[in-house]
Amino acid sequence: MPRVFSDIGCTRPAPNLRFDPPDSTFYDDPELRYSIEKKVTGWDEKRKEWLKRHPTFAAGAKDRLVMVTGSQPNPCRNPIGDHLLLRAFKNKVDYCRIHGYDVFYNNVLLHPRMKSYWAKLPVVKAAMLAHPEAEWIWWVDSDALITDMEYKLPLDRYNYKGHNLVVHGWSKMIYEEKSWTSLNAGVFLIRNCQWSMDFIDVWANMGPISPDYKKWGVIQRSVFKDKLFPESDDQSALIYLLFKDRRLTDKIYLEGEYYFEGYWVEIVPTYANITEKYTAMEREDGTLRRRHAEKVSEQYAAFREPHLKDAGNGRWSWRRPFITHFTGCQPCSGDHNQIYAGESCWSGMVKALNFADNQVLRKYGFMHPDLLDSNTVTETPFDYPDEGPW
């Protein structure tokens, strides 16, 4: 029986990018500051008023997000670092184009003292102010690669439960094991609202802008015995806030049901088996093999879902991992964690990039036959991967 293709489209008006009425908004307030050190108040009301004055953006606002990512201002010390960062950014641009998301790449420090892992918070706050049309800001570290181009964030889950911050983590590891790896702060979704503005203020004040910065590092290590370095970091700070006030879980969702981000060491070796499973799936279902425009990729992702009902999620699953995170690899500096060989980091990133790129290139008629060979592509024949005869 042929698959039914829906011809019912969304009738929301396209946002009018050339309409900004002369009415006064929060942008006209000379007291408004984008700095991480300056508080923003009344943000829910200000954002609501802006949307009211820009009605073409109001439709669909609750599902609109902006991805934010970035890197350091200077060239990488690792000879292949800039190349890897460029490809990692292309990976994110590909995903955002397929799903209709905006993306902002930042490579400057918005606060001179908020460096390294702390640099993300000033950028996220500024992005919230720059994008009142977006309900969510999605921070993704430069070394986190999207490896399932079809998967779409389940925003309805987080909207339904009223959560304002989503991170990959495990409650047991926070409250019982007291581990500094109980969540990963390199990828997170944060709602564009006053709660988030206030929470960022609290979070950032455990960082270098705080006069108690050194003290916070000591406190974190006293609670999280497996923390490896003395200074306060953004991840330990977030875990500490959750550890000290469990009520925060009413607003902070610890996502552990899928690879919101996942550890590359356990994921990269699974790519070959996953590719075989997806290839077999497409041989069985002609609809999945059908050539189509990239713009309608989400329709085919929906067609694939019934085939994935027994695939599971996360570790031991054969579903494509949503995000493969190369924690500890430091592709720009090259100062990778010594438990890894540098070559394993770089070859792993190349595999992940080409694994993701194959999902994109299929729409353009090509594929990498070898995930370790970025230079070579082959043209995919009609009805690929069916073996014919045609």
C-alpha positions in Angstrom: 0.0 0.0 0.0 1.5 3.4 -1.0 2.5 5.8 1.7 0.2 8.8 2.1 1.9 12.1 1.6 0.2 14.9 3.4 -0.8 18.0 1.3 -1.9 19.9 4.4 0.6 22.7 5.0 1.1 25.2 7.8 -0.8 28.4 7.1 1.2 30.7 9.4 2.3 33.9 7.8 6.0 34.3 7.1 7.7 36.7 9.4 8.0 40.1 7.9 11.7 41.0 8.1 11.1 44.5 6.8 8.6 45.7 9.4 9.7 47.4 12.6 7.1 49.9 13.7 8.2 53.3 15.2 6.5 52.5 18.5 8.8 52.5 21.5 10.1 49.0 22.7 12.6 47.9 25.2 15.3 48.5 22.6 14.7 52.2 23.0 15.5 52.1 26.7 18.9 53.7 27.2 19.2 51.7 30.5 19.1 48.4 28.7 22.5 46.6 28.8 23.5 43.4 27.1 26.4 42.8 29.6 26.4 39.7 31.7 27.0 42.0 34.7 23.8 44.0 34.2 20.4 42.6 35.3 17.5 42.5 32.9 14.0 43.0 34.6 10.5 42.7 33.3 11.7 40.6 30.4 8.6 38.5 30.0 6.4 41.6 29.6 9.0 43.3 27.3 9.2 40.3 25.0 5.4 39.9 25.0 5.0 43.6 24.0 7.6 43.2 21.2 5.8 40.2 19.8 2.5 42.1 20.0 4.0 44.9 17.9 5.5 42.3 15.4 2.5 40.1 14.8 4.1 38.1 12.0 6.7 36.8 14.5 4.1 36.0 17.2 2.6 33.0 15.2 4.7 30.0 16.0 6.9 31.8 18.6 6.6 29.0 21.2 8.4 26.6 18.8 11.0 29.0 17.5 14.6 28.6 18.5 18.0 30.0 17.7 21.1 27.9 17.9 24.1 29.7 19.4 27.7 28.3 19.1 31.2 29.7 18.7 34.9 29.5 19.2 37.8 31.6 20.4 38.9 34.9 18.7 42.4 33.7 17.7 43.5 31.0 15.2 43.8 27.5 16.6 47.2 26.2 17.8 46.3 22.7 16.6 47.3 22.7 12.8 44.0 21.0 11.8 42.0 22.8 14.5 40.5 25.6 12.3 39.6 23.1 9.7 37.8 20.9 12.2 36.0 23.9 13.7 34.9 25.0 10.2 33.5 21.6 9.5 31.8 21.5 12.9 30.1 24.8 12.1 29.0 23.5 8.7 27.5 20.5 10.5 25.4 22.9 12.6 24.5 25.1 9.7 23.3 22.0 7.7 21.1 20.9 10.6 19.6 24.4 11.1 18.9 24.8 7.4 17.1 21.4 7.2 14.9 22.3 10.2 14.4 26.0 9.6 16.3 27.3 12.6 18.5 30.4 12.8 22.1 30.0 14.0 24.5 32.6 15.5 28.2 31.9 15.5 30.2 34.0 17.9 34.0 34.2 18.1 34.6 37.2 20.4 34.6 37.4 24.2 31.6 39.4 25.2 33.2 39.9 28.7 37.0 39.9 29.1 37.0 37.8 32.3 34.4 35.3 31.1 36.8 33.1 29.1 36.9 29.4 28.2 33.8 27.5 29.3 32.3 30.6 30.9 32.3 32.5 27.6 29.0 30.9 26.6 26.9 32.6 29.3 27.4 36.3 28.1 26.6 35.1 24.5 23.5 33.3 25.5 22.2 36.3 27.5 22.9 38.6 24.6 21.2 36.2 22.1 18.1 36.2 24.3 17.9 40.0 24.0 18.7 40.0 20.3 16.1 37.4 19.5 12.8 38.2 21.3 11.0 36.3 18.5 12.6 33.0 19.7 11.2 31.0 22.6 14.4 29.0 23.0 18.1 29.6 22.8 20.1 26.4 22.0 23.7 26.5 23.0 25.9 23.8 21.3 29.6 23.6 22.0 31.9 23.8 19.0 33.1 20.2 19.6 29.5 18.8 19.7 28.5 17.4 16.4 24.9 16.7 15.3 24.9 13.1 14.0 21.2 12.6 13.4 20.1 15.2 10.9 16.5 14.0 10.9 15.9 14.1 14.6 14.0 17.2 15.9 14.2 18.4 19.5 11.0 17.4 21.3 10.1 21.0 22.4 6.5 20.0 23.2 7.8 17.8 26.0 9.6 20.7 27.6 6.8 23.1 27.0 4.2 20.8 28.4 6.2 20.3 31.6 7.0 24.0 31.9 10.7 23.6 32.0 13.0 26.5 31.3 16.4 24.8 31.0 17.2 21.4 29.5 20.6 19.6 29.9 21.8 16.0 29.5 22.1 14.6 33.0 21.2 12.1 35.7 19.6 12.9 39.0 21.1 10.0 40.8 24.6 11.1 39.9 23.9 14.6 41.2 22.2 13.8 44.5 23.7 10.4 45.4 27.0 10.1 43.7 27.8 13.8 43.8 29.7 13.7 40.6 30.9 16.6 38.5 30.1 14.6 35.4 26.4 14.1 36.4 25.4 16.4 33.6 27.1 18.1 30.7 26.8 21.8 30.3 28.2 21.9 26.7 24.8 21.6 25.1 21.7 23.1 26.6 18.3 24.6 25.8 17.2 27.6 27.7 13.8 29.3 27.4 13.9 33.0 26.6 12.2 34.3 29.7 12.7 36.2 33.0 13.4 33.0 34.9 16.3 32.3 32.6 17.7 35.8 32.8 17.7 35.5 36.6 19.2 32.0 36.6 22.0 33.1 34.3 22.8 35.9 36.7 23.1 33.4 39.6 25.0 30.9 37.4 27.5 33.5 36.1 28.2 34.8 39.6 30.0 31.5 40.3 32.4 32.4 37.5 35.3 34.8 37.0 33.1 38.0 37.4 32.5 37.0 41.0 34.7 38.3 43.8 34.3 34.8 45.3 35.4 33.0 42.2 38.3 31.2 43.9 36.1 30.3 46.9 33.5 28.7 44.5 36.2 26.4 43.1 37.1 25.2 46.6 33.4 24.6 47.5 32.8 22.7 44.3 35.7 20.3 44.9 34.6 19.8 48.5 31.3 18.5 47.3 32.3 16.8 44.0 35.3 14.7 44.9 35.9 13.6 41.3 36.3 17.1 40.0 39.8 17.2 38.4 40.8 20.9 38.6 40.6 23.6 41.2 38.9 26.5 39.5 35.1 27.0 39.4 33.7 25.9 36.0 30.3 26.3 34.5 29.3 22.7 34.7 30.3 22.2 38.3 28.5 25.4 39.1 25.3 24.2 37.5 25.5 20.9 39.3 26.1 22.6 42.6 23.1 24.9 42.2 20.9 21.8 41.5 22.5 19.9 44.4 21.9 22.7 46.9 18.3 23.4 45.8 16.4 20.3 44.5 13.4 22.5 43.8 15.3 23.7 40.7 14.3 20.4 39.0 10.8 21.9 38.6 12.4 24.2 36.0 15.5 22.3 34.9 14.9 19.1 32.9 17.6 16.5 33.1 17.3 14.8 29.7 18.4 11.2 29.8 16.0 9.6 27.4 18.1 10.1 24.2 21.5 11.4 23.2 20.8 15.1 23.8 24.6 15.0 23.7 26.6 11.8 24.1 30.1 10.7 24.9 32.1 10.2 21.6 34.1 7.3 22.9 31.1 5.1 23.3 29.3 6.4 20.2 31.9 6.5 17.3 32.4 2.7 17.2 28.6 2.2 16.6 28.4 4.2 13.4 29.1 1.2 11.1 26.4 -1.0 12.7 23.9 2.0 12.6 24.7 2.6 8.9 24.0 -1.1 8.2 20.7 -1.0 10.1 19.5 2.2 8.3 20.6 0.8 4.9 18.6 -2.4 5.5 15.6 -0.3 6.6 15.7 1.6 3.3 16.0 -1.5 1.2 12.8 -2.7 2.8 10.8 0.6 2.4 10.7 2.3 -1.0 9.3 5.5 0.5 12.5 6.0 2.5 14.5 5.6 -0.7 12.5 8.1 -2.7 14.5 11.1 -3.9 13.1 14.3 -2.4 13.9 18.0 -1.9 15.9 18.8 1.2 13.2 21.2 2.3 10.8 18.3 2.9 13.3 16.2 4.9 11.1 16.3 8.0 8.3 14.4 6.2 10.7 11.5 5.5 12.0 11.6 9.1 8.3 10.9 10.1 8.1 8.0 7.7 11.2 6.5 9.3 10.0 6.6 12.8 7.8 3.4 12.7 11.0 1.5 11.7 12.8 2.8 14.8 10.2 1.8 17.4 12.5 -1.1 18.6 15.8 0.7 18.1 15.9 2.2 21.6 17.6 5.4 22.6 21.0 6.4 23.9 23.6 3.7 24.8 23.1 0.3 23.2 20.6 1.8 20.7 21.0 1.5 17.0 19.2 4.8 16.4 21.5 7.5 15.1 22.8 9.4 18.1 21.5 12.9 18.1 24.7 14.7 19.2 28.2 13.2 19.4 30.2 15.3 21.8 33.9 15.2 21.7 34.5 16.2 25.3 38.1 16.2 26.3 39.4 16.4 22.7 40.0 20.2 22.5 40.3 20.3 18.7 41.4 23.9 18.6 44.2 24.0 21.1 45.1 20.3 20.6 45.5 20.0 24.4 43.4 16.9 24.6 42.8 14.8 27.7 45.8 12.5 28.0 43.6 9.5 28.4 43.0 9.8 24.6 45.5 9.6 21.8 45.2 12.8 19.7 44.7 10.8 16.6 41.8 9.0 18.1 40.1 12.3 18.7 40.8 13.7 15.3 39.9 10.5 13.4 36.8 10.2 15.6 35.7 13.7 14.6 36.3 13.0 10.9 34.1 9.9 11.2 31.3 11.8 13.0 31.5 14.7 10.5 31.3 12.3 7.5 28.6 10.2 9.1 26.5 13.3 9.4 27.5 14.7 6.1 26.3 11.5 4.3 22.8 12.2 5.6 23.0 15.7 4.0 24.8 14.7 0.8 22.2 12.0 0.0 19.8 14.9 -0.8 22.4 16.1 -3.3 23.0 12.7 -4.9 26.4 11.8 -3.3 27.9 10.0 -0.3 31.3 9.3 1.3 31.9 5.6 0.9 34.6 5.7 3.6 33.9 7.7 6.8 37.7 8.3 7.3 38.1 9.7 3.7 36.6 13.2 3.5 37.9 13.8 0.0 36.1 11.1 -1.8 32.4 10.9 -2.7 30.5 8.7 -5.0 27.2 9.4 -6.8 24.3 7.5 -5.4 22.4 5.6 -8.1 18.6 5.8 -8.6 16.6 4.0 -5.9 19.7 3.7 -3.7 20.3 1.5 -1.6 18.0 -1.0 -3.4 20.2 -3.4 -5.4 17.9 -3.5 -8.4 17.2 -4.6 -11.0 15.4 -1.4 -12.1 
